[in-house]
Amino acid sequence: MQTTSKHLSSSTAARGYTITELMVALALMGVVSGQLMLVLQTQNKSHSDQARVLEAQQDVRLSTELILSDLRMSGFLVPGSVGMSSTDGGTGAPDVVCASDPSVFPESSITGATELYETATAVSAVGAGATAINVLPSTLDIDGDGTDDFTVDSGIIFSDGTGSHCARITSIAGGTIGFTPPTPAGFSVPASSATEVVPAVVYEVDATGLRRNNILLSPLVENLQIEYGVDRNANGQIDAGEFPVHDLNDANPIFASDPSLIMGAQISLITRTSLADPDFSGPGMPGSANHTGGAADGFKRRRITAIVTPRNL
């Protein structure tokens, strides 16, 4: 009996698993592996989404701080009428924002705390739709250090005291400075020594992202808007109808004639994630200032709005 029992036990052990048992085991392993992969994929997607949202959030914060820093210095060492300017993109495009550039003036050329440099002088009229302005070549070197202060791809602001234009320089030939975007409808600057022209820092948003002096800062920024609080009645505060002002070349262009009435500039920046999320059904780009926004497209977005006081104007 003992020998028979050992023989049966040995036969059973040698027999192994049946096909049915193997199929059941494989099926169970497949279900478990599938669920595990699903969990891992979900966690990986969530991590990637969070990383992209964080990247967009960091970009919008850093970009906003840089713009605010430049606007805070606007008007330093130059007349207030050309200290700050912008070109309104209307309901369908980002704004273009300019701040006079104090970095073109070396410290060695500053002789007094209240010094204001002369500006380049326009010698021909500039009307609506213009893409160039003519100045005296001898006035391109504003601080007199022997080097022209205007360079291609940097910004330019010009004003005759009743209107201003913000643009990026595209070419310089003699005293002719080409720029973009063109001057807006209704813009008119006569040929006059009263027309002031200064180099500036210019911020634009195109299909590649946010650019400063045509250098790409962030590929994630898709909209830039600026609004002004203007103390039109000069009572020391912003009343109804004095904010927001979207276009400084409106029917009451007090900015250029009296820039001290600008009490604040509100900047709005919108970034989006680098990739769309097909599972995200939230809204598209939100409306900002007088820009209408866009339809849902699967991108997640972050927006920052900040106010700066241009103390040098």
Phi and psi restraints in degrees (value plus and minus 20) as a CYANA .aco file:
   2 GLN   PHI     -84.4   -44.4
   2 GLN   PSI     -62.3   -22.3
   3 THR   PHI     -84.4   -44.4
   3 THR   PSI     -60.9   -20.9
   4 THR   PHI     -82.8   -42.8
   4 THR   PSI     -61.9   -21.9
   5 SER   PHI     -82.6   -42.6
   5 SER   PSI     -62.4   -22.4
   6 LYS   PHI     -86.4   -46.4
   6 LYS   PSI     -55.7   -15.7
   7 HIS   PHI     -85.4   -45.4
   7 HIS   PSI     -61.9   -21.9
   8 LEU   PHI     -86.2   -46.2
   8 LEU   PSI     -61.8   -21.8
   9 SER   PHI     -84.1   -44.1
   9 SER   PSI     -60.3   -20.3
  10 SER   PHI     -86.8   -46.8
  10 SER   PSI     -56.5   -16.5
  11 SER   PHI     -87.2   -47.2
  11 SER   PSI     -60.7   -20.7
  12 THR   PHI     -84.4   -44.4
  12 THR   PSI     -62.5   -22.5
  13 ALA   PHI     -85.6   -45.6
  13 ALA   PSI     -55.9   -15.9
  14 ALA   PHI     -93.3   -53.3
  14 ALA   PSI     -45.4    -5.4
  15 ARG   PHI     -84.9   -44.9
  15 ARG   PSI     -54.1   -14.1
  16 GLY   PHI      53.1    93.1
  16 GLY   PSI    -173.9  -133.9
  17 TYR   PHI    -113.0   -73.0
  17 TYR   PSI     130.0   170.0
  18 THR   PHI    -101.9   -61.9
  18 THR   PSI     145.9   185.9
  19 ILE   PHI     -79.4   -39.4
  19 ILE   PSI     -59.9   -19.9
  20 THR   PHI     -82.2   -42.2
  20 THR   PSI     -63.8   -23.8
  21 GLU   PHI     -84.5   -44.5
  21 GLU   PSI     -60.2   -20.2
  22 LEU   PHI     -84.1   -44.1
  22 LEU   PSI     -61.0   -21.0
  23 MET   PHI     -83.4   -43.4
  23 MET   PSI     -62.5   -22.5
  24 VAL   PHI     -83.1   -43.1
  24 VAL   PSI     -63.9   -23.9
  25 ALA   PHI     -82.8   -42.8
  25 ALA   PSI     -64.0   -24.0
  26 LEU   PHI     -83.5   -43.5
  26 LEU   PSI     -59.2   -19.2
  27 ALA   PHI     -83.1   -43.1
  27 ALA   PSI     -63.5   -23.5
  28 LEU   PHI     -84.3   -44.3
  28 LEU   PSI     -61.4   -21.4
  29 MET   PHI     -83.8   -43.8
  29 MET   PSI     -56.4   -16.4
  30 GLY   PHI     -84.5   -44.5
  30 GLY   PSI     -63.2   -23.2
  31 VAL   PHI     -83.0   -43.0
  31 VAL   PSI     -66.7   -26.7
  32 VAL   PHI     -83.8   -43.8
  32 VAL   PSI     -65.0   -25.0
  33 SER   PHI     -83.5   -43.5
  33 SER   PSI     -60.3   -20.3
  34 GLY   PHI     -82.4   -42.4
  34 GLY   PSI     -63.9   -23.9
  35 GLN   PHI     -85.4   -45.4
  35 GLN   PSI     -59.2   -19.2
  36 LEU   PHI     -84.7   -44.7
  36 LEU   PSI     -62.7   -22.7
  37 MET   PHI     -83.6   -43.6
  37 MET   PSI     -58.4   -18.4
  38 LEU   PHI     -82.8   -42.8
  38 LEU   PSI     -63.0   -23.0
  39 VAL   PHI     -83.6   -43.6
  39 VAL   PSI     -63.7   -23.7
  40 LEU   PHI     -84.8   -44.8
  40 LEU   PSI     -60.9   -20.9
  41 GLN   PHI     -84.8   -44.8
  41 GLN   PSI     -61.2   -21.2
  42 THR   PHI     -83.8   -43.8
  42 THR   PSI     -63.9   -23.9
  43 GLN   PHI     -85.5   -45.5
  43 GLN   PSI     -61.1   -21.1
  44 ASN   PHI     -85.3   -45.3
  44 ASN   PSI     -61.8   -21.8
  45 LYS   PHI     -84.2   -44.2
  45 LYS   PSI     -63.2   -23.2
  46 SER   PHI     -82.2   -42.2
  46 SER   PSI     -62.8   -22.8
  47 HIS   PHI     -83.3   -43.3
  47 HIS   PSI     -63.7   -23.7
  48 SER   PHI     -84.5   -44.5
  48 SER   PSI     -62.0   -22.0
  49 ASP   PHI     -81.6   -41.6
  49 ASP   PSI     -65.2   -25.2
  50 GLN   PHI     -84.0   -44.0
  50 GLN   PSI     -58.4   -18.4
  51 ALA   PHI     -84.9   -44.9
  51 ALA   PSI     -60.6   -20.6
  52 ARG   PHI     -88.5   -48.5
  52 ARG   PSI     -59.5   -19.5
  53 VAL   PHI     -85.0   -45.0
  53 VAL   PSI     -61.5   -21.5
  54 LEU   PHI     -83.2   -43.2
  54 LEU   PSI     -60.2   -20.2
  55 GLU   PHI     -81.7   -41.7
  55 GLU   PSI     -63.7   -23.7
  56 ALA   PHI     -83.9   -43.9
  56 ALA   PSI     -59.0   -19.0
  57 GLN   PHI     -87.5   -47.5
  57 GLN   PSI     -62.0   -22.0
  58 GLN   PHI     -85.6   -45.6
  58 GLN   PSI     -60.5   -20.5
  59 ASP   PHI     -82.0   -42.0
  59 ASP   PSI     -63.8   -23.8
  60 VAL   PHI     -88.5   -48.5
  60 VAL   PSI     -54.5   -14.5
  61 ARG   PHI     -88.7   -48.7
  61 ARG   PSI     -68.2   -28.2
  62 LEU   PHI     -85.1   -45.1
  62 LEU   PSI     -60.8   -20.8
  63 SER   PHI     -84.8   -44.8
  63 SER   PSI     -61.6   -21.6
  64 THR   PHI     -82.9   -42.9
  64 THR   PSI     -63.8   -23.8
  65 GLU   PHI     -81.0   -41.0
  65 GLU   PSI     -59.2   -19.2
  66 LEU   PHI     -87.5   -47.5
  66 LEU   PSI     -63.3   -23.3
  67 ILE   PHI     -83.4   -43.4
  67 ILE   PSI     -64.6   -24.6
  68 LEU   PHI     -81.0   -41.0
  68 LEU   PSI     -59.1   -19.1
  69 SER   PHI     -81.7   -41.7
  69 SER   PSI     -63.8   -23.8
  70 ASP   PHI     -87.7   -47.7
  70 ASP   PSI     -61.8   -21.8
  71 LEU   PHI     -87.6   -47.6
  71 LEU   PSI     -52.8   -12.8
  72 ARG   PHI     -83.7   -43.7
  72 ARG   PSI     -50.9   -10.9
  73 MET   PHI    -110.6   -70.6
  73 MET   PSI     -24.1    15.9
  74 SER   PHI     -77.9   -37.9
  74 SER   PSI     119.3   159.3
  75 GLY   PHI      68.9   108.9
  75 GLY   PSI     -21.8    18.2
  76 PHE   PHI     -91.1   -51.1
  76 PHE   PSI     100.9   140.9
  77 LEU   PHI      50.6    90.6
  77 LEU   PSI     -11.7    28.3
  78 VAL   PHI    -151.9  -111.9
  78 VAL   PSI     140.6   180.6
  79 PRO   PHI     -77.4   -37.4
  79 PRO   PSI     122.7   162.7
  80 GLY   PHI     -80.6   -40.6
  80 GLY   PSI     -47.0    -7.0
  81 SER   PHI     -85.2   -45.2
  81 SER   PSI     -40.5    -0.5
  82 VAL   PHI    -139.5   -99.5
  82 VAL   PSI       2.8    42.8
  83 GLY   PHI     -98.0   -58.0
  83 GLY   PSI     -56.2   -16.2
  84 MET   PHI    -166.8  -126.8
  84 MET   PSI     125.0   165.0
  85 SER   PHI    -180.0  -140.0
  85 SER   PSI     148.0   188.0
  86 SER   PHI    -176.9  -136.9
  86 SER   PSI     140.1   180.1
  87 THR   PHI    -137.5   -97.5
  87 THR   PSI      99.6   139.6
  88 ASP   PHI     -94.6   -54.6
  88 ASP   PSI     106.7   146.7
  89 GLY   PHI    -103.5   -63.5
  89 GLY   PSI     -24.4    15.6
  90 GLY   PHI      52.4    92.4
  90 GLY   PSI    -171.4  -131.4
  91 THR   PHI    -101.9   -61.9
  91 THR   PSI     -34.7     5.3
  92 GLY   PHI    -141.7  -101.7
  92 GLY   PSI     -16.3    23.7
  93 ALA   PHI    -165.7  -125.7
  93 ALA   PSI     135.7   175.7
  94 PRO   PHI     -86.3   -46.3
  94 PRO   PSI     140.1   180.1
  95 ASP   PHI    -102.8   -62.8
  95 ASP   PSI     139.9   179.9
  96 VAL   PHI    -128.8   -88.8
  96 VAL   PSI     110.2   150.2
  97 VAL   PHI    -141.6  -101.6
  97 VAL   PSI     114.2   154.2
  98 CYS   PHI    -147.3  -107.3
  98 CYS   PSI     123.9   163.9
  99 ALA   PHI    -153.9  -113.9
  99 ALA   PSI     114.1   154.1
 100 SER   PHI     -74.8   -34.8
 100 SER   PSI     124.2   164.2
 101 ASP   PHI    -120.6   -80.6
 101 ASP   PSI      85.0   125.0
 102 PRO   PHI     -94.3   -54.3
 102 PRO   PSI     -33.8     6.2
 103 SER   PHI     -90.4   -50.4
 103 SER   PSI     -34.4     5.6
 104 VAL   PHI     -96.9   -56.9
 104 VAL   PSI     -30.3     9.7
 105 PHE   PHI    -125.6   -85.6
 105 PHE   PSI      88.1   128.1
 106 PRO   PHI     -87.0   -47.0
 106 PRO   PSI     132.0   172.0
 107 GLU   PHI     -78.9   -38.9
 107 GLU   PSI     -52.7   -12.7
 108 SER   PHI     -84.6   -44.6
 108 SER   PSI     -40.4    -0.4
 109 SER   PHI    -111.7   -71.7
 109 SER   PSI     -24.7    15.3
 110 ILE   PHI    -109.4   -69.4
 110 ILE   PSI      97.9   137.9
 111 THR   PHI    -126.8   -86.8
 111 THR   PSI     -30.7     9.3
 112 GLY   PHI    -177.3  -137.3
 112 GLY   PSI     133.2   173.2
 113 ALA   PHI     -86.3   -46.3
 113 ALA   PSI     -46.3    -6.3
 114 THR   PHI    -125.8   -85.8
 114 THR   PSI      -4.0    36.0
 115 GLU   PHI     -86.8   -46.8
 115 GLU   PSI     116.8   156.8
 116 LEU   PHI    -142.2  -102.2
 116 LEU   PSI     105.7   145.7
 117 TYR   PHI     -94.9   -54.9
 117 TYR   PSI     131.7   171.7
 118 GLU   PHI     -86.2   -46.2
 118 GLU   PSI     140.7   180.7
 119 THR   PHI    -134.9   -94.9
 119 THR   PSI     144.1   184.1
 120 ALA   PHI     -82.5   -42.5
 120 ALA   PSI     125.6   165.6
 121 THR   PHI    -128.8   -88.8
 121 THR   PSI     103.3   143.3
 122 ALA   PHI     -93.7   -53.7
 122 ALA   PSI     121.0   161.0
 123 VAL   PHI    -140.1  -100.1
 123 VAL   PSI     -13.5    26.5
 124 SER   PHI    -165.6  -125.6
 124 SER   PSI     135.6   175.6
 125 ALA   PHI     -89.4   -49.4
 125 ALA   PSI     132.3   172.3
 126 VAL   PHI    -147.7  -107.7
 126 VAL   PSI      96.9   136.9
 127 GLY   PHI    -125.4   -85.4
 127 GLY   PSI    -190.0  -150.0
 128 ALA   PHI     -85.5   -45.5
 128 ALA   PSI     121.2   161.2
 129 GLY   PHI      58.6    98.6
 129 GLY   PSI      -9.7    30.3
 130 ALA   PHI     -95.3   -55.3
 130 ALA   PSI     128.3   168.3
 131 THR   PHI    -144.4  -104.4
 131 THR   PSI      -6.5    33.5
 132 ALA   PHI    -175.7  -135.7
 132 ALA   PSI     132.8   172.8
 133 ILE   PHI    -153.8  -113.8
 133 ILE   PSI     119.9   159.9
 134 ASN   PHI    -121.6   -81.6
 134 ASN   PSI     108.6   148.6
 135 VAL   PHI    -148.4  -108.4
 135 VAL   PSI     143.2   183.2
 136 LEU   PHI     -85.5   -45.5
 136 LEU   PSI     101.7   141.7
 137 PRO   PHI     -75.5   -35.5
 137 PRO   PSI     -53.1   -13.1
 138 SER   PHI     -88.1   -48.1
 138 SER   PSI     -35.7     4.3
 139 THR   PHI    -117.5   -77.5
 139 THR   PSI     -17.4    22.6
 140 LEU   PHI     -88.3   -48.3
 140 LEU   PSI     -44.7    -4.7
 141 ASP   PHI    -113.3   -73.3
 141 ASP   PSI      69.0   109.0
 142 ILE   PHI     -87.5   -47.5
 142 ILE   PSI     -63.2   -23.2
 143 ASP   PHI    -111.0   -71.0
 143 ASP   PSI     -19.9    20.1
 144 GLY   PHI      50.2    90.2
 144 GLY   PSI       8.5    48.5
 145 ASP   PHI    -114.4   -74.4
 145 ASP   PSI     -14.0    26.0
 146 GLY   PHI      71.6   111.6
 146 GLY   PSI     -20.6    19.4
 147 THR   PHI    -144.7  -104.7
 147 THR   PSI     111.9   151.9
 148 ASP   PHI     -81.9   -41.9
 148 ASP   PSI     119.8   159.8
 149 ASP   PHI    -114.2   -74.2
 149 ASP   PSI     -20.8    19.2
 150 PHE   PHI    -125.9   -85.9
 150 PHE   PSI     113.5   153.5
 151 THR   PHI    -154.9  -114.9
 151 THR   PSI     130.6   170.6
 152 VAL   PHI     -82.0   -42.0
 152 VAL   PSI     117.5   157.5
 153 ASP   PHI      62.9   102.9
 153 ASP   PSI     -29.5    10.5
 154 SER   PHI    -106.2   -66.2
 154 SER   PSI     158.3   198.3
 155 GLY   PHI    -110.5   -70.5
 155 GLY   PSI     149.6   189.6
 156 ILE   PHI    -166.9  -126.9
 156 ILE   PSI     119.7   159.7
 157 ILE   PHI    -147.1  -107.1
 157 ILE   PSI     113.0   153.0
 158 PHE   PHI    -156.7  -116.7
 158 PHE   PSI     127.7   167.7
 159 SER   PHI    -175.9  -135.9
 159 SER   PSI     129.2   169.2
 160 ASP   PHI    -132.3   -92.3
 160 ASP   PSI      -5.3    34.7
 161 GLY   PHI      76.7   116.7
 161 GLY   PSI     -28.6    11.4
 162 THR   PHI    -146.3  -106.3
 162 THR   PSI     -23.5    16.5
 163 GLY   PHI    -189.2  -149.2
 163 GLY   PSI     135.8   175.8
 164 SER   PHI    -159.3  -119.3
 164 SER   PSI     138.2   178.2
 165 HIS   PHI    -155.0  -115.0
 165 HIS   PSI     119.3   159.3
 166 CYS   PHI    -133.6   -93.6
 166 CYS   PSI     109.5   149.5
 167 ALA   PHI    -176.8  -136.8
 167 ALA   PSI     152.5   192.5
 168 ARG   PHI    -128.2   -88.2
 168 ARG   PSI     114.9   154.9
 169 ILE   PHI     -93.8   -53.8
 169 ILE   PSI     107.7   147.7
 170 THR   PHI    -125.3   -85.3
 170 THR   PSI     -41.0    -1.0
 171 SER   PHI    -182.8  -142.8
 171 SER   PSI     133.1   173.1
 172 ILE   PHI    -157.1  -117.1
 172 ILE   PSI      99.2   139.2
 173 ALA   PHI    -154.8  -114.8
 173 ALA   PSI      85.1   125.1
 174 GLY   PHI      44.8    84.8
 174 GLY   PSI    -141.5  -101.5
 175 GLY   PHI    -121.4   -81.4
 175 GLY   PSI     -10.9    29.1
 176 THR   PHI    -117.1   -77.1
 176 THR   PSI      99.9   139.9
 177 ILE   PHI    -130.5   -90.5
 177 ILE   PSI      94.8   134.8
 178 GLY   PHI    -105.3   -65.3
 178 GLY   PSI     128.9   168.9
 179 PHE   PHI    -171.7  -131.7
 179 PHE   PSI     144.4   184.4
 180 THR   PHI    -165.7  -125.7
 180 THR   PSI     123.5   163.5
 181 PRO   PHI     -96.4   -56.4
 181 PRO   PSI     144.8   184.8
 182 PRO   PHI     -84.2   -44.2
 182 PRO   PSI     141.9   181.9
 183 THR   PHI     -84.1   -44.1
 183 THR   PSI     127.5   167.5
 184 PRO   PHI     -95.8   -55.8
 184 PRO   PSI     149.2   189.2
 185 ALA   PHI     -78.8   -38.8
 185 ALA   PSI     117.1   157.1
 186 GLY   PHI      64.6   104.6
 186 GLY   PSI     -23.5    16.5
 187 PHE   PHI     -94.6   -54.6
 187 PHE   PSI     119.3   159.3
 188 SER   PHI    -174.1  -134.1
 188 SER   PSI      97.4   137.4
 189 VAL   PHI    -142.4  -102.4
 189 VAL   PSI      98.7   138.7
 190 PRO   PHI     -95.2   -55.2
 190 PRO   PSI     145.6   185.6
 191 ALA   PHI     -95.6   -55.6
 191 ALA   PSI      85.6   125.6
 192 SER   PHI    -176.2  -136.2
 192 SER   PSI     125.5   165.5
 193 SER   PHI     -86.8   -46.8
 193 SER   PSI     -32.0     8.0
 194 ALA   PHI     -98.0   -58.0
 194 ALA   PSI     -33.8     6.2
 195 THR   PHI     -97.3   -57.3
 195 THR   PSI     102.3   142.3
 196 GLU   PHI    -126.3   -86.3
 196 GLU   PSI     120.1   160.1
 197 VAL   PHI    -153.5  -113.5
 197 VAL   PSI     107.5   147.5
 198 VAL   PHI    -155.4  -115.4
 198 VAL   PSI     132.8   172.8
 199 PRO   PHI     -91.5   -51.5
 199 PRO   PSI     130.7   170.7
 200 ALA   PHI    -166.3  -126.3
 200 ALA   PSI     148.0   188.0
 201 VAL   PHI    -115.0   -75.0
 201 VAL   PSI     111.0   151.0
 202 VAL   PHI    -142.0  -102.0
 202 VAL   PSI     113.9   153.9
 203 TYR   PHI    -132.3   -92.3
 203 TYR   PSI     109.0   149.0
 204 GLU   PHI    -155.4  -115.4
 204 GLU   PSI     134.3   174.3
 205 VAL   PHI    -141.3  -101.3
 205 VAL   PSI     101.7   141.7
 206 ASP   PHI    -143.8  -103.8
 206 ASP   PSI    -183.5  -143.5
 207 ALA   PHI     -85.0   -45.0
 207 ALA   PSI     -38.1     1.9
 208 THR   PHI    -113.6   -73.6
 208 THR   PSI     -33.1     6.9
 209 GLY   PHI     109.1   149.1
 209 GLY   PSI    -179.2  -139.2
 210 LEU   PHI    -104.7   -64.7
 210 LEU   PSI     110.5   150.5
 211 ARG   PHI    -142.5  -102.5
 211 ARG   PSI     119.6   159.6
 212 ARG   PHI    -136.4   -96.4
 212 ARG   PSI      96.8   136.8
 213 ASN   PHI      31.5    71.5
 213 ASN   PSI      20.8    60.8
 214 ASN   PHI      48.1    88.1
 214 ASN   PSI      -7.0    33.0
 215 ILE   PHI    -120.2   -80.2
 215 ILE   PSI     106.9   146.9
 216 LEU   PHI     -87.0   -47.0
 216 LEU   PSI     101.1   141.1
 217 LEU   PHI    -114.9   -74.9
 217 LEU   PSI     -64.7   -24.7
 218 SER   PHI    -169.9  -129.9
 218 SER   PSI     104.1   144.1
 219 PRO   PHI     -97.2   -57.2
 219 PRO   PSI     -24.3    15.7
 220 LEU   PHI    -115.2   -75.2
 220 LEU   PSI     -36.9     3.1
 221 VAL   PHI     -96.4   -56.4
 221 VAL   PSI     107.4   147.4
 222 GLU   PHI    -139.1   -99.1
 222 GLU   PSI     -26.3    13.7
 223 ASN   PHI    -173.4  -133.4
 223 ASN   PSI     119.2   159.2
 224 LEU   PHI    -153.7  -113.7
 224 LEU   PSI     105.6   145.6
 225 GLN   PHI    -152.6  -112.6
 225 GLN   PSI     124.7   164.7
 226 ILE   PHI    -150.0  -110.0
 226 ILE   PSI     117.3   157.3
 227 GLU   PHI    -150.8  -110.8
 227 GLU   PSI     127.6   167.6
 228 TYR   PHI    -135.4   -95.4
 228 TYR   PSI     126.4   166.4
 229 GLY   PHI    -123.6   -83.6
 229 GLY   PSI      95.9   135.9
 230 VAL   PHI    -138.6   -98.6
 230 VAL   PSI     100.5   140.5
 231 ASP   PHI    -100.7   -60.7
 231 ASP   PSI      54.6    94.6
 232 ARG   PHI     -79.7   -39.7
 232 ARG   PSI     -58.9   -18.9
 233 ASN   PHI    -112.0   -72.0
 233 ASN   PSI     -13.9    26.1
 234 ALA   PHI      33.7    73.7
 234 ALA   PSI      21.7    61.7
 235 ASN   PHI    -121.4   -81.4
 235 ASN   PSI     -10.4    29.6
 236 GLY   PHI      64.5   104.5
 236 GLY   PSI     -10.5    29.5
 237 GLN   PHI    -170.8  -130.8
 237 GLN   PSI     145.4   185.4
 238 ILE   PHI    -114.1   -74.1
 238 ILE   PSI      96.2   136.2
 239 ASP   PHI    -122.8   -82.8
 239 ASP   PSI     157.7   197.7
 240 ALA   PHI     -77.3   -37.3
 240 ALA   PSI     113.4   153.4
 241 GLY   PHI      69.5   109.5
 241 GLY   PSI     -27.6    12.4
 242 GLU   PHI    -119.4   -79.4
 242 GLU   PSI     -24.0    16.0
 243 PHE   PHI    -169.1  -129.1
 243 PHE   PSI     116.9   156.9
 244 PRO   PHI    -111.6   -71.6
 244 PRO   PSI     125.8   165.8
 245 VAL   PHI    -126.6   -86.6
 245 VAL   PSI      98.5   138.5
 246 HIS   PHI    -111.6   -71.6
 246 HIS   PSI     -47.1    -7.1
 247 ASP   PHI    -152.0  -112.0
 247 ASP   PSI      98.1   138.1
 248 LEU   PHI     -95.2   -55.2
 248 LEU   PSI     -28.2    11.8
 249 ASN   PHI    -122.8   -82.8
 249 ASN   PSI      22.0    62.0
 250 ASP   PHI    -108.2   -68.2
 250 ASP   PSI    -184.4  -144.4
 251 ALA   PHI     -87.6   -47.6
 251 ALA   PSI     -36.1     3.9
 252 ASN   PHI    -147.4  -107.4
 252 ASN   PSI      53.2    93.2
 253 PRO   PHI     -97.7   -57.7
 253 PRO   PSI      44.0    84.0
 254 ILE   PHI     -96.0   -56.0
 254 ILE   PSI     -35.3     4.7
 255 PHE   PHI     -78.1   -38.1
 255 PHE   PSI     -72.8   -32.8
 256 ALA   PHI     -88.8   -48.8
 256 ALA   PSI     -57.6   -17.6
 257 SER   PHI     -96.5   -56.5
 257 SER   PSI     -49.7    -9.7
 258 ASP   PHI    -170.3  -130.3
 258 ASP   PSI      61.0   101.0
 259 PRO   PHI     -84.5   -44.5
 259 PRO   PSI     -36.8     3.2
 260 SER   PHI     -86.4   -46.4
 260 SER   PSI     -34.7     5.3
 261 LEU   PHI     -99.3   -59.3
 261 LEU   PSI     -30.0    10.0
 262 ILE   PHI     -96.0   -56.0
 262 ILE   PSI      90.6   130.6
 263 MET   PHI    -114.9   -74.9
 263 MET   PSI     -35.1     4.9
 264 GLY   PHI    -197.0  -157.0
 264 GLY   PSI     134.4   174.4
 265 ALA   PHI    -144.2  -104.2
 265 ALA   PSI     108.8   148.8
 266 GLN   PHI    -124.3   -84.3
 266 GLN   PSI     101.1   141.1
 267 ILE   PHI    -123.2   -83.2
 267 ILE   PSI     114.5   154.5
 268 SER   PHI    -144.9  -104.9
 268 SER   PSI     106.2   146.2
 269 LEU   PHI    -142.5  -102.5
 269 LEU   PSI     119.5   159.5
 270 ILE   PHI    -145.5  -105.5
 270 ILE   PSI     108.3   148.3
 271 THR   PHI    -135.1   -95.1
 271 THR   PSI     140.3   180.3
 272 ARG   PHI    -152.4  -112.4
 272 ARG   PSI     139.8   179.8
 273 THR   PHI     -84.8   -44.8
 273 THR   PSI     137.1   177.1
 274 SER   PHI     -89.6   -49.6
 274 SER   PSI     -44.7    -4.7
 275 LEU   PHI    -150.2  -110.2
 275 LEU   PSI     127.8   167.8
 276 ALA   PHI     -97.6   -57.6
 276 ALA   PSI     130.3   170.3
 277 ASP   PHI    -127.7   -87.7
 277 ASP   PSI      91.2   131.2
 278 PRO   PHI     -83.7   -43.7
 278 PRO   PSI     -37.8     2.2
 279 ASP   PHI    -112.9   -72.9
 279 ASP   PSI     -23.7    16.3
 280 PHE   PHI    -110.4   -70.4
 280 PHE   PSI     100.5   140.5
 281 SER   PHI    -131.5   -91.5
 281 SER   PSI       0.4    40.4
 282 GLY   PHI     -93.5   -53.5
 282 GLY   PSI    -196.4  -156.4
 283 PRO   PHI     -90.9   -50.9
 283 PRO   PSI     144.7   184.7
 284 GLY   PHI    -103.8   -63.8
 284 GLY   PSI    -176.9  -136.9
 285 MET   PHI     -80.0   -40.0
 285 MET   PSI     105.3   145.3
 286 PRO   PHI     -92.4   -52.4
 286 PRO   PSI     135.7   175.7
 287 GLY   PHI     -86.1   -46.1
 287 GLY   PSI     125.8   165.8
 288 SER   PHI    -166.4  -126.4
 288 SER   PSI     110.9   150.9
 289 ALA   PHI      35.1    75.1
 289 ALA   PSI    -144.3  -104.3
 290 ASN   PHI    -120.4   -80.4
 290 ASN   PSI      -5.6    34.4
 291 HIS   PHI    -109.1   -69.1
 291 HIS   PSI     115.9   155.9
 292 THR   PHI    -104.3   -64.3
 292 THR   PSI     -30.0    10.0
 293 GLY   PHI      62.8   102.8
 293 GLY   PSI    -181.1  -141.1
 294 GLY   PHI    -170.3  -130.3
 294 GLY   PSI     155.9   195.9
 295 ALA   PHI    -100.3   -60.3
 295 ALA   PSI     143.2   183.2
 296 ALA   PHI     -79.4   -39.4
 296 ALA   PSI     116.8   156.8
 297 ASP   PHI    -162.5  -122.5
 297 ASP   PSI     -11.1    28.9
 298 GLY   PHI      69.3   109.3
 298 GLY   PSI     -26.6    13.4
 299 PHE   PHI    -107.4   -67.4
 299 PHE   PSI     120.8   160.8
 300 LYS   PHI    -114.0   -74.0
 300 LYS   PSI     124.1   164.1
 301 ARG   PHI    -150.8  -110.8
 301 ARG   PSI     138.0   178.0
 302 ARG   PHI    -151.8  -111.8
 302 ARG   PSI     122.5   162.5
 303 ARG   PHI    -151.7  -111.7
 303 ARG   PSI     119.5   159.5
 304 ILE   PHI    -147.7  -107.7
 304 ILE   PSI     115.2   155.2
 305 THR   PHI    -142.9  -102.9
 305 THR   PSI     108.2   148.2
 306 ALA   PHI    -161.1  -121.1
 306 ALA   PSI     133.0   173.0
 307 ILE   PHI    -136.1   -96.1
 307 ILE   PSI     116.9   156.9
 308 VAL   PHI    -146.2  -106.2
 308 VAL   PSI     123.4   163.4
 309 THR   PHI    -122.5   -82.5
 309 THR   PSI      95.4   135.4
 310 PRO   PHI     -98.9   -58.9
 310 PRO   PSI      69.2   109.2
 311 ARG   PHI     -92.2   -52.2
 311 ARG   PSI     -38.7     1.3
 312 ASN   PHI    -107.3   -67.3
 312 ASN   PSI     -23.7    16.3
